[in-house]
């Protein structure tokens, strides 16, 4: 397995990316490789500073950097020697099996679609995020790759997520819900209504119908499908709510009695570890011909190391091949 890592992507790059690669080497075999794509003058001294001299790690010099605020399409045109672009180019040449970046999500997703391409039968790749809940993990797709999808795109997300849930999350018969403003089939905008009709026609899918936002955390489904705009809002709202809630709990404990903090801190830490995005490493961009992991912009070394772990799991389970096989059959909604 050869992993291409965007060393310049993310708020904490390149230091935390390089440290994350060092920490993530424990998840790799002796024959695996990691290539750090970035400005050599910035990456190489960091490797020397932290003692990263493993022969499995190399540097691919990329003089350009696509920033978090750059417009994706313009950035891809103007910065062709950026790490994000060169990752996708080398993957298209079969020089890489895995691509990982915590950088500009729009630019990274666009580069993967334009340079590598989608699997045959997949119209639009989607970003899937594992949302930890009390009832178990829920896979949400899409969370930002496609903010204006068509109904059949949501159907494709459902099919891809079923493969992912079975192979990676070990959910044998995942239940699919379509995020809407009410559980009744008549509720929702035209996109939701038409997508629901398409998914419902595929008897191979365990479709439970429309689900509301609260149902994601109530155990109503294992997969929640939506457009990228709605999904991204859900993701960011949940992150902010979780962080704010845990801060409030700790503050209330401190105000009640400082003596309580040592007793409750381990419990809070255990709960937080199950809801911390860093534990999940990153989100797969499903539907691309390679394993693509999109990391949070604030990813630290732990998140990057876990992204390497997650990528290894997908490679071992041959997820891309399984998705290709799934989409080799004729969709039921057009039969």
Secondary structure by P-SEA (a helix, b strand, c coil): cbbbbccccccccaaaaaaaaaaacccccccbbbbbbccccccaaaaaaaccccccbbbbbbcccccccccaaaaaaaccccaaaaaaaaaaaccccbbbbcccaaaaaaaaaacccccccccbbbbbbbbbccccbbbbccccccccccaaaaaaaaaaaaaaaaccccccbbbbbbbccccccccccaaaaaaaaaaaacccccccccccccccccccccbbbbcaaaaaaaaaaaaaaaaaaaaaaaaaaaaacccccccaaaaaaaaaaaacccccccccccccccccccccccccaaaaaaaaaaaaaaaaaaaaaaaaaaacccccccc
